[in-house]
């Protein structure tokens, strides 16, 4: 129960219950519109954002430093959100008829919407995103004070409101369009799948395969977090969900607190990149490039496998170097038992993959049909999981889970709207190309740094949206395939979650492990480094995105896999025994050559790796013989 103060008296009501009702209503609205598509695009987006804004001010209430909450402020913001969203919904057709003419009412309600979007984003995502958006809005108004290279003539407030509030180039633009349609249904689908027993099934399946091997708890964490990350789409949510089980067990097995946290943070990051249920930004890539989502998911398969290949190798090497005992965390069920009791949870994902790839339906309908398939399966096999109360709780969680996505996309729309209004994107792209001196590797490095810096303060989806406008055109201009350019940006926006100094995914893991947050972040960065090299590779040669000849793709995959594996050995300092510094350096350089596409680089890399392995093996035998002779 929460209170509203009024002259010493308190009117109490259940804000949590109100948020739950709104969350349920939002989930039902998204599912209904996915099935029927009854509304014009901007009306659909306005209702979607109105629901998210109706929850955010109570989920993240206004609170003074003293700890006192001012619910009246939240209610005032809620009313502003409802009124400004309602203004668009009720007056859309009139606004469309007078395109370009901005009335005083437009100015008032548009200002309200911008204020609540900025404040709602601040509460849900922190200060970074709204500050960036506000700077861009000021640039749109006062760009005439800047040098000619980046300046412009300046736009009146009415023109800014027209772009941001009355058109589909600002708040109601492409990012929110994606959030308001298939992303919402995917989030709801993933939430219900996870909470109805799918999460336990995939976790149990991972445990059945790897719970009994050396370093088993860490390997279970990798596989389970990969599965769960597909459903949650959030690095931090994945860490908190699976890490509460995996991290303590890894520590009991003998891994350090910081390494255990690093493994979980890295595995959770990779889960967001794992097809078929990738994060919201993957849908935005498809929308921007005008290609089916399935193409994006297929292109992301090999990089995701390479990411986990490097991580799995690093964990195995660490377990061997520590000479850890084989342990389990309880009564481990066999794979046959787990599959026999939970095989039905695979069917909705199989149905989703089929519909995305061969079903001939849109991403929105595919997500809806997958949700219907899940409900049908639960009705048949798991009726207790969808009793009315439990089902409503899951729908409420799904609706509440849309808050951050919707607000990130709406706030990003303000930034994208400024690009559309001022032409800033083209200017910055040209500047980046000029700054790189025409060298692609320099441009890629600059893009990576900007992605990580921006990704530290905002969600991966929001960082991607901004940089898709800023950096992607420059990369494409330098010859990078469009889908490779966009995936490069997306990956490093996501990697920002485990890149110091602000590695929020690693910090979340450290909160569970009670380890040093900064050391945990460094461990996560080191564990993910082999996977971080891969985007540079597919930027030069898209064979790793399954583009090109069958032979070229096969060679690229095999050599890149060898590269990430031996880079992991190099970074861990262990291969059939402990590696010297010189061998680690040689192995690291050779792994880079293997990951970089090219016949000569692959050949030299293989020879260098082979030389290190043979030398290391021979030295190991010599040491054993020497020890035997002494004995």
C-alpha positions, 0 to 999 in steps of 0.5 A: 500500500502506498500513500498520498499526503494531503494536509496531514492525512493520507489517502491510501491505495495499492500502487503495485496493484495499479501497475499490475493492472496496467501491465496486464492491460498492456500485454493484452493490448499488444497481443490483440493488436498483433492478431488483428492489426486494427490501428493506424501506425501512429495510434498504435505507437501512441497507445503503446507508449501511453501504457509504458508511461502510465507505469514508469512513474509508479515503478520508479517513483519520485523520491527525495534524498530524505527518502520521502516519496512525492506521489502527487508529482508522479500522478501529475506526470501520469496525467501529462502522459495520458493527456498528451498520448490521448491528444495524438490518438483522438486528433490524429486524422485532423493532424494529418489533414493539416500537415506542417501547420502547428497549433498552440495546442500542438505546442502544449501537448507536444511539450508535455510529451517530450517532458514525460518521455525525458523524465520517464527515461531518466527514471527507468534508464538513468541520466545518460539517455535523456541528457543526450536527447536534450543536447540534440534538441538544443542543437536543433534549436540553436545549431546556428551558433556552431561552426559551419561544419556541424552547424545549421540555420536553426529551427523554430520550436514549432518546427521541432514540435512538428517533427518530434510530436506530429510526425513519424520521424521523432518520438513515433518513429521507427524505434518505437514502431518496432517496440510497439509491434513485434518486440512487445509480443516477443517480450511477452512470449519470452516472459511467459515461456520463462515463468511457466517452466521453460526457464527451469527446463532449459536450466535443468537441460544444461545441468544434465549435460555439463553438471557432472564434468570438470568445471561443471557449474561454470559450464552449466552457467554458460549454457543456461544463461545462453538459453535464458538470455534468448528469452529475457533479452536483457543482460542484467535481468539474465545475470540476476535470474540465472546468476543467483543459482550459478554464481554461488555454485561456481564459487563452491566448486573452487572458482574465485568470486570475481571469475564466477561473476565474470563467467555469468556476466559474459554468458548472459551477454552472449545470450542476448546475441543468441538467435532466434530470440535476440534483443529488440535492436535486432528487429530494428536492424531488420526494419532499417535495412528492410529485410526479414528478421530471419536474415538478421537471426541467421547472420548472427548464428556463427558469431554467437557460436564463436562467442560461446566457443571462446568462453567455454574454452576459457572456463575449461582451461581455468578449471584444469589449471585449478585442478578442480574436482568434479562436483554437482549442486544437488540431485542432477537429473539425466538429460533423458529425464529432463527432456521427458518432463519438459520437451514441450517447452521446445515446441513454441521455439521450434514453431517460432523458428519455422514461421520466421524462416519458412512460414511466410508470415510477418515477424509480428504474426510469427511472435503471436502464433508462437505465443498461442502455441505456448499457451496451447501447450501449457493448457495441454501439459502444464495447466497449473502454470496458467491458472488465471492468477498465475497467467495474469501475473505472467502477463503483468510481468510481460507488460512491465518488462516493456517499460524500458524498451518503450521508453528507450525507443521513444527517447531515441526517437527524439535523437533520430528526429534531430538527425532527420531535421538537421541532416547531422547524421550525414555530417558526422558520417563524413567526419568519421570517414575523414578522421579515419584517414580512409582506413577501415580498421581505424574507423572500426576502432573509432566506432567500437569505442563510441559504441562502448562509451554510449552503451555504458549509459544507455540500453543496447537498443538505444545505443544501437539506434543512435549509432545506426544513424551516426556510424553505420553509413560511414562503415557502409561508405567504406565498403562494409556490407550493410548487415555487417555494419549494423551487427558490428554496432549492435555487438559492441553496444551490447559488449558495453555491459561487460566492458570496464569502467562501467560494466553494469552486467559485471557489477550485477554479477559482483553484487551476487558473488560479493566479489570486487566489481572492478575485478569482476568486470576485468574478468568478464572483459578478458573472457569475452575478448575472443568474441569481441574480435569476431565483429572486426573479422566479419566487417572485412569478410562477411563469410562469418555471417554466412554470406559467400560461397560454401567453401569460403564460409566453411573455411572462415568458420573453421579458422575463426573457431580455432582462433577464438579457442586458442586465444582463450587458451592464451588469455588463460595461460593454460594449454596441456599445462601452464604456458610461458609468457612468450608462448601466450604472446605467440598464441595470441598473435596466431589466433588473431591471424586465424580470426582475420580472414585471408589465405595467408593469414590463416596459413601462418596462424595454423603454423604458429599454433601448431608450433606452439602446441608441438613445442609445449607437448614435447616440453611436457613429455621431457618434464615428465621423463625428468621427474620419473628419472629423479624418482 
